[in-house]
């Protein structure tokens, strides 16, 4: 897929209605600070379209990026260790749940996991929640440039096994630094 245009089109908060888009949507879920916004920037060849931060919990809304006026990439708020109150985290969870249930155009959910660590309890819960909503998530193992190549297969297997993902579930190593895995992910958006 060639990215010709990309813009942040819609931002929804906790009390906002889910937009009724007429284009396919591809959503990105993951723990706070796992690299969702960095991944979106790398996929789109943009430096700062999606705002990034070293502080967990930067994305507090659901952000819809219109790509080529053909589809939307949807950046979901992070879960886990964001530096916000439990009440606010719970509200984000309800907002994500509402989106997964009510979006009529959601085609694929990508679950981002930091390749350097085994998925945590929150990651396993999110994986199971996505499956319960009727989606088979594609797993993106972020920060792959932070481990040795010799560790790659072991870490990918650890992620798949810990999540309980069935054989054949795509687990794609990705690096926002060197953009490895970018082309493999972009193939999922070809309509």
C-alpha positions as CSV (number, residue, x, y, z in Angstrom):
1,X,0.0,0.0,0.0
2,X,1.3,3.4,-0.9
3,X,0.4,6.2,1.6
4,X,-0.6,9.3,-0.4
5,X,-2.4,11.1,2.4
6,X,-2.9,10.7,6.1
7,X,-4.7,13.0,8.5
8,X,-6.2,12.9,12.0
9,X,-9.9,13.2,11.2
10,X,-11.9,12.3,14.3
11,X,-11.0,12.3,18.0
12,X,-13.6,10.8,20.4
13,X,-13.5,10.9,24.2
14,X,-15.2,9.1,26.9
15,X,-18.7,10.6,26.4
16,X,-18.5,10.8,22.5
17,X,-20.5,8.8,20.2
18,X,-18.7,6.2,18.0
19,X,-18.6,7.7,14.4
20,X,-20.5,5.9,11.7
21,X,-17.7,5.8,9.1
22,X,-18.2,4.4,5.6
23,X,-14.6,3.2,5.3
24,X,-12.9,0.1,6.8
25,X,-11.2,0.6,10.2
26,X,-8.1,-1.1,11.5
27,X,-7.6,-0.6,15.3
28,X,-4.4,-0.7,17.4
29,X,-4.6,-1.8,21.0
30,X,-1.8,-2.2,23.6
31,X,-0.4,-1.4,26.9
32,X,0.4,2.2,27.6
33,X,3.8,3.1,26.1
34,X,4.1,-0.1,24.0
35,X,4.5,2.1,20.8
36,X,1.0,2.4,19.2
37,X,1.5,6.0,18.1
38,X,5.1,5.3,17.0
39,X,3.9,2.4,15.0
40,X,1.2,4.5,13.3
41,X,3.8,7.2,12.5
42,X,6.2,4.6,11.0
43,X,3.4,3.0,8.9
44,X,2.4,6.4,7.5
45,X,6.0,7.6,7.0
46,X,5.2,10.6,9.3
47,X,7.3,11.8,12.2
48,X,4.6,13.2,14.4
49,X,1.1,12.7,13.1
50,X,0.3,10.5,16.1
51,X,1.6,12.2,19.2
52,X,4.1,10.2,21.1
53,X,5.6,10.5,24.6
54,X,7.9,8.7,27.0
55,X,5.2,9.2,29.6
56,X,2.6,6.3,29.6
57,X,-1.0,7.3,28.9
58,X,-0.4,10.0,26.3
59,X,-3.3,8.8,24.1
60,X,-6.5,9.4,26.1
61,X,-8.9,9.4,23.2
62,X,-9.8,7.2,20.3
63,X,-8.1,8.8,17.3
64,X,-9.2,8.1,13.7
65,X,-6.6,8.7,11.0
66,X,-8.0,8.9,7.5
67,X,-5.6,7.2,5.1
68,X,-5.8,7.9,1.3
69,X,-9.5,8.6,1.9
70,X,-9.9,4.8,1.7
71,X,-9.6,3.5,5.3
72,X,-9.0,4.5,8.9
73,X,-6.2,3.6,11.3
74,X,-7.7,3.8,14.8
75,X,-5.3,4.5,17.8
76,X,-6.9,3.3,21.0
77,X,-5.9,4.5,24.5
78,X,-3.4,2.3,26.2
79,X,-4.1,0.1,29.2
80,X,-2.0,-1.0,32.1
81,X,0.4,1.3,33.8
82,X,-0.7,4.7,32.5
83,X,-0.1,7.5,35.1
84,X,-3.8,8.2,35.5
85,X,-6.4,7.3,38.1
86,X,-8.0,3.9,38.2
87,X,-11.3,5.7,37.5
88,X,-10.0,7.2,34.3
89,X,-8.4,3.9,33.2
90,X,-11.8,2.2,33.8
91,X,-13.5,4.9,31.7
92,X,-11.0,4.2,28.9
93,X,-11.8,0.5,29.1
94,X,-15.5,1.2,28.7
95,X,-14.8,3.5,25.8
96,X,-12.7,0.8,24.0
97,X,-15.4,-1.8,24.7
98,X,-18.1,0.6,23.2
99,X,-15.9,1.0,20.1
100,X,-15.3,-2.7,19.6
101,X,-19.0,-3.4,20.0
102,X,-20.4,-0.5,17.9
103,X,-18.1,0.1,15.1
104,X,-19.7,-1.2,11.9
105,X,-16.5,-0.8,9.9
106,X,-13.9,-2.5,12.2
107,X,-12.1,-5.1,10.1
108,X,-9.0,-5.9,12.1
109,X,-7.6,-5.4,15.6
110,X,-3.9,-5.4,16.1
111,X,-2.6,-6.1,19.6
112,X,0.8,-4.6,20.3
113,X,3.1,-6.4,22.8
114,X,6.6,-5.3,23.8
115,X,8.9,-8.1,22.4
116,X,11.3,-7.7,25.3
117,X,8.9,-9.1,27.9
118,X,6.3,-11.9,28.2
119,X,2.8,-10.5,27.9
120,X,1.4,-9.4,31.2
121,X,-1.9,-10.2,32.8
122,X,-3.4,-7.0,31.2
123,X,-2.2,-8.2,27.8
124,X,-3.8,-11.6,28.2
125,X,-7.0,-10.0,29.3
126,X,-7.0,-7.7,26.3
127,X,-6.3,-10.5,23.9
128,X,-9.2,-12.6,25.3
129,X,-11.5,-9.5,25.4
130,X,-10.8,-8.9,21.7
131,X,-11.4,-12.5,20.8
132,X,-14.7,-12.4,22.9
133,X,-15.8,-9.4,20.7
134,X,-15.5,-11.6,17.7
135,X,-12.0,-10.6,16.3
136,X,-8.9,-12.7,15.8
137,X,-6.2,-10.1,16.7
138,X,-2.9,-9.8,14.7
139,X,-0.1,-9.6,17.3
140,X,2.6,-7.0,16.6
141,X,5.8,-7.5,18.7
142,X,7.1,-3.9,19.1
143,X,10.6,-2.7,19.8
144,X,12.2,-5.6,18.0
145,X,15.4,-3.5,17.5
146,X,15.9,-3.7,21.2
147,X,16.7,-7.5,21.3
148,X,19.4,-9.6,19.6
149,X,18.3,-11.4,16.4
150,X,19.2,-14.7,18.1
151,X,16.4,-14.0,20.6
152,X,13.7,-13.2,18.1
153,X,12.1,-16.6,17.5
154,X,12.2,-17.4,21.3
155,X,10.4,-14.1,22.2
156,X,7.8,-14.5,19.4
157,X,7.0,-18.0,20.6
158,X,6.8,-16.7,24.2
159,X,4.3,-14.1,23.2
160,X,2.1,-16.5,21.2
161,X,2.2,-19.1,24.0
162,X,1.5,-16.7,26.9
163,X,-1.5,-15.2,25.1
164,X,-2.8,-18.7,24.2
165,X,-3.0,-17.6,20.5
166,X,-3.8,-20.5,18.1
167,X,-1.2,-21.7,15.7
168,X,-1.2,-19.6,12.6
169,X,-1.9,-16.4,14.4
170,X,0.3,-13.7,12.9
171,X,2.9,-12.4,15.3
172,X,4.9,-9.7,13.5
173,X,8.1,-8.3,14.9
174,X,8.2,-4.6,14.4
175,X,10.6,-1.7,15.0
176,X,9.6,2.0,14.7
177,X,13.3,2.8,14.6
178,X,14.2,0.9,11.5
179,X,10.7,0.1,10.2
180,X,11.3,-3.6,10.0
181,X,7.9,-5.4,9.8
182,X,6.2,-2.3,8.2
183,X,5.5,-3.8,4.8
184,X,4.1,-7.0,6.4
185,X,1.6,-4.9,8.5
186,X,0.7,-2.7,5.5
187,X,-0.5,-5.8,3.6
188,X,-3.4,-6.1,6.0
189,X,-4.8,-2.8,4.8
190,X,-5.0,-3.8,1.1
191,X,-8.6,-3.7,0.1
